[in-house]
Amino acid sequence: MSTNEAVQDRNHLLGVKLTHEVAVIHKDSLAIPMLQLLAENGEAHKSAESVNIDEAQANKILRSMEYTRLLDDRMIGSQRQGRISFYLGSRGEEAATVASAAALSSNDMIMSQYREQGALVYRGYTTAQFMNQMFSNRLDPNKGRQMPIHYGDKKLNFMTISSPLGTQIPQAAGYAYGQKMAGEPALTICYFGEGAASEGDFHAGLNMAAVLNCPVIFFCRNNGYAISTPAEEQFAGDGIASRGVGYGVRTIRVDGNDVLAVYQATQQAREIALAENCPVLVEAMTYRLAAHSTSDDPSGYRSKDEEAKWQLKDPILRFAKWMQAKGWYSESDITDYKNQTRDEILAALKQAEQAPINPLQDIVEDVYDTPPWHLQKQLKELEAHVAKYPSHYPKTAGSK
């Protein structure tokens, strides 16, 4: 066989369509549609009737979103008061995380970026757990070694959050590959923002999952901004979804402020991933109404008019209107729930704030059976420093 014949034979095997003229493909010819089942005013498209959500689950989703927003408001306020060092709110993105988590099995592993507290709320993470983690006290299972909002819970199949951007993406491909090899009827979902898709880990993770046929859902929250950089300054392609197609990954684009659409898209992505042992990319088009974090001031890079337009697309109000039309929504019940939740969050905050912190000795534990000499030396130096400047550190910092 000649070289030319071999190339032609390979092209046919790959399903390549041959052409005898230069074909320049523009992104507009490959525009990916966005699934939407609820209009911005809460009115449902007739296809919404096919979504398998009953009244009990709808109420759980709504209350999880309300809880998440109340938690965010309180903790952002607490950071401003100097009570915690850092916080990331998720206002405007609650539907993307809560509704997607609702479509999963409790056995599915969640690998989060840092704005998915709604998924933890839906799975049953308690107010006390949130507070103990954020105040880094002795009741925190991670022994206060993480920044606030770096949650993790083995029982809830929620992998501990890592600060470096995008690290969870290739990890999710690897974990899902392990699930497949073990024959588990479960998958991994990996959350990240469109800004993280500019990291090399995104490309490595998607390619790995596609080539190794890993049952993983890559869930991108495209909220419009990577901190202060708008999406149009991050990439020129058709969002993040087009990249999934480029890597041979099945792809869905969904209205991230539409609970029903996110739920259905994630449910279908899960069915495909498990049935075919393959990755699926879901791009949820949403908007971050809050600042990127408590270290950010969005007024420096976006207008109040822009924010006001997206306020009209509020996912909580949108879903509540749909529930109200079905007779599943009670204004008084929700008001009572919100009042009780505010009280619960504040009480747990005060209790966690007063709990003892972790002793310094914990810093060198849990890696070596016996801490090596250089770590012991550094610990003694730190203890001496704390003893020399006691007014700058909590009183329990040097005790075991």
N, C-alpha and C positions, 0 to 999 in steps of 0.2 A: 504493500500500500504506500502511495506517495504521501509526502508531507501534507499536500493540499487536500488529498482525500481523507487523511486522518483528521485534519482540522474540521472538515465538513461533517465527518461522521460524529465527532465530539459535539459539534454545534447541534446536530439533530438529537443527540442523546440528552442534551441540556434543554431541549425545547426552544432553542433560539430561532426566532423568526428572521429569515434572511431577507435582505434588501439589496438592490443594485444601485441605490441612490443614497446620498448622505442623509441620515436621519438625525435631526437635532431635537431632542426631547426637552420641552419646557415644563417647568413645575406646574403651570396652570392646566396642562393636559392630564396631570395625575392628581388633581385636587381630591382630597379625601373628605367624604361627607361626615357630618356630625350628628350623632343620634340625639334626638330630643323628644321626650314624651309629654313634658309639662311646659306649657307656655310660661312666659315670665309673669303673667297674672295668675298663674296657678290652674288655668284651664287645661284639661287633659285631652291629648290626641286620642282618637279611638283605639290606637294601638296600645295605649296605657292599660287597657283592660286585661291584656295578656300577662301583665306583670304579677307574679305570684307573691303578693304581700297582703297579709290579712291585717285586721284591726290591731291585734296585739303587737305584731311586729312593727306596724306603722307607728304606734305610740312609743315603742322602745326606741326607734330611730329618731323620732322627733325629740324625745326627752334626752337622748344622748347628745343631740346637737345643741339643745338648750343648755345642758349641763356644761358642755365644752366651752360655750361662749361665756357662761357665768364664771367658770374657772379661769378663763383667759383674762376677763376683766379684773377679777380680784387679784390675780398674780401680777399683772402688769402694774396695777396700783401698788402692790407690795414691793415691787422692784423700785418704783419711784420713791417709796418711803425708805429705801435702803434695807429692807428686811431680807431680800434675796438679791443675788448678784446679777441675774440674767433671766430673760423669759422670751419665748417666741409664741405669739398669738396666731390663731387660725381663723379669725373672723372672715367670713365670706367663702371659706373652703370647707366648711363642716360637712356638706353633703358628699363631697368627693371622698372623704375618709370614712365617715360613718356608714354611708350606704354601701361602699365597697366592702367594708368589714362585715356588714350584715349579710352579704351574699356568699361569704366563705363558710367553710366548716371550722369548728373550733380546733380541729387537728392541723389546720393549715398554719404554716409558719409565717409570721409577719416580720419583715425587715423594713424598718422605718428610717426616714431621713431625720426629721425633727419636728414636723408639724402635723403629726398623726395622732395626737392625744385622743381624738374622737374615736379612733379604732380601739384604743385601750379602754375608754369609757364603755363602749358597746360590749366589750368582752368581760367587763366586770371589775376592772381596776378600781380600787376604793379611793375615797377622798383622803383617807389617812395615808395610803400608799403614795399618792401624788405628793402630799405635803412632806412626808418623811424623806422622799427623794430630793425634793427641791430645797429643803433645809439641811440636807446632808447630816442628819442626826444618827444616833446609834440604832434607831429602828429601821434605817435604810438598809436593805439587804446588800447593797453595793458598798456599804461602809463609808459613804460620803466621798467616794473617790471620783465621782462624776460631777460635771457641771449640772445646774438645774435643767430640767426637761430631758435629760438623758436616761429615759426610763428603760426598764427591762424586766421581764417576768417570765420565768421558765414555765410555770404552771399554765399561763395564758398563751404560751407559744408566741411570745413577743421578744425578739432578739434585742439585746441591749444596744441602744443607739450609740453610734460612734461619731465624734466631732468632725473628722476629715470628710469632706464632701465626696460622695459617690462611692465610698468604699463598700457599701452594702450591695452594690449592683453585681459585681462579679461573685461576691460571697453568696448572693441569692442563687445564681446559676449553679454554683458548686453544691449548695445545700439541697437544691431541687434535684440535682443529679443523684445525690445520695439517697433521697427519698425514692427516686425511681429504682435505683439498684436494690434498695431494701424491700421493694414491692409494696410500699405504703400507699394507701388510697388517699393521699394528701399531696398538696403542693406548697410552694412558697410564693408569697406576694411581696414585691419589693417596691416601696414608695420612694419617689424622688421628685424634685422640681425640674423645670425645663433648664434652669441654670446648671444643675448637676449633669445634664446631658451633654454639656460642653467638656466634661472631664473625660480623660482617657479611659477610666474605669467603665463608663457607659458603653463605649464601643467594644471594649474587651468582653464585658459581661454579656451583651446581646449576641455577639458573634459566637462566644463560647456556648451559650444556651441553644442557639440555632443549630450549630454543628453537632453538639452532643445530645440534642433532642431532650432538653430539660423541661419538666413541667413547672414552669414559673410564669407568674403574671408580673410584668414590668408595668407599674402604674405610675404614670407621669402626671403630676399636678402642674399643668401649664397655667400659672397664675399671673403671667404677664411681665414679671420682673424678677431678675436675679439680683437681689438686694436693690440697687438703684439702677441697674441696667435693663432697659426695656427689651422685650423679645426681638423687636426689629433690629436692634443693635447686636443681638447675640447670634443670629443666623438668618440666612436669606431663603432657606427652603420652606416647604409647607409644614411648619411646626416640627414636632418630634415624631409624629406618626409616620411621615415619609421615610424616616430613618429605619423604622421597623421593617417597612417593605423592602428597603435596600438590603437589609441583612437577612431577608428571607423569613421574617417573623410575621405571623398572622397579627393583624393590627385592627384596632377599633378606636375611633374618635367619638367622644361623648361630651355632651353638655355637662360640665362638672358641677353646675349649680342646680341640676335636676336630679333629685333623689331617685325617682323611678328609672330614669335612663341610666344612671350610674349603677344602680342595683342590677338592672337587666344586663348591661354590658359586662359587668364583672361576673355575674352568674354564667353567662354564655362563655366568657373567656375561661372560666374555671372548667366548664364541661369540655371545651376543646382541648385545653392543656392536659387534662387527665386522660381523656379518651385517646388522644393522639400522641401523648408524651412529647409535647412541644411547648415552646414559649409563646406567649401572647403579649403584645404591647397594647396597653390602654392609655390613650392620651385624654385626660379630663380637662376641658377648656373652662377655666375658672378665673377668679380674680382675688388677689390679696387685699382686702379692705383695711387690714391692720398694717402697721409698720412691719418691716421685715423682722425686726426684733426690738427689744428695748434699747438697743444701741443705734437705732435708725430713726431718721426723721424724713418721712416720705414727701413732705411739702417741698423738699428741695429738688424733686425730680418728677412730680406729677401734680396735676391741677385738682382743685376741689370739684370742678365741673366733671372731670373724669370719674372721680370717686362717687359723685352723686348719681351718675348714670348707672354705675354698678350696684349702688345701694338698692335700686329698683329691682335688681335681679337676686336679691337676698334669698339664699336657698332655704332658710328656715321659714320665712313668710310664705314663700312659694309652695312649700310642701304642706304647711298648715292650711292654706287655702284649699288645696286638693283634699285634705282630710276633712275639712269643714263641709265641702260639697258632698262628701260621702256619709256625713253624719257621724264621723269618728273623732271630732274635735270639740273640746269643751274649754272655752276661754277661762272659766273660773278654775277648772282643774289645773290648767297649765299655770295660771297665776299662783295658785297654792303651791304647786311643785317648784316654781322658781323661787318663791319666798323661802320655802323649806331648804332648798338647795343652797341659797345664799347663806342661810344660818349655819348649815352643815359645813360649808367650805370655810367660813370664818372661824367656827369653833375648832375645826381640825387644824387650821393654820396656827391659831394661838397655841394649841397643844403641841404641835410639832416644833414650833419656835422655842418652846420651853424645854424640850427634851434634851438630854445630854448629848454632846457631840461625840464623835469617835475619838479614841485615844490615839496619840501619835504613833504608837507601836504598830497600829494596824497598817501603816504605810508599807512596812517591809514584810508583811505576812501574805500567805496564800500563793506565793510563786515557788519558793524554795521550802523544802522540809525544814531546813535550818538556814536562816538568813546568813549569807556570806559575810565575811569580815568587813568588806568595804561598805555594805549597807548598814551594818551595825555601827560602824564608825560615823557614817553620815547621820544616823539617827541620834547618836549621842551629841553630835554637834548641833543638831536642830533642837534637841531638848535643852541644851545649854543656852541657845539663843532665846528660846521662849522664856526660860527662867530669868534671863537678863532683862527682857523687855515684857514683863507679864501684863502690863496695861494694854498692850496691843493685841493680845490673844485671849480667847475664852479661858476661864479658869480651869476647865476640865481638860484642856488640850494636852497636858503632859501626863495625865493619869490613865491607868489601865482600867 
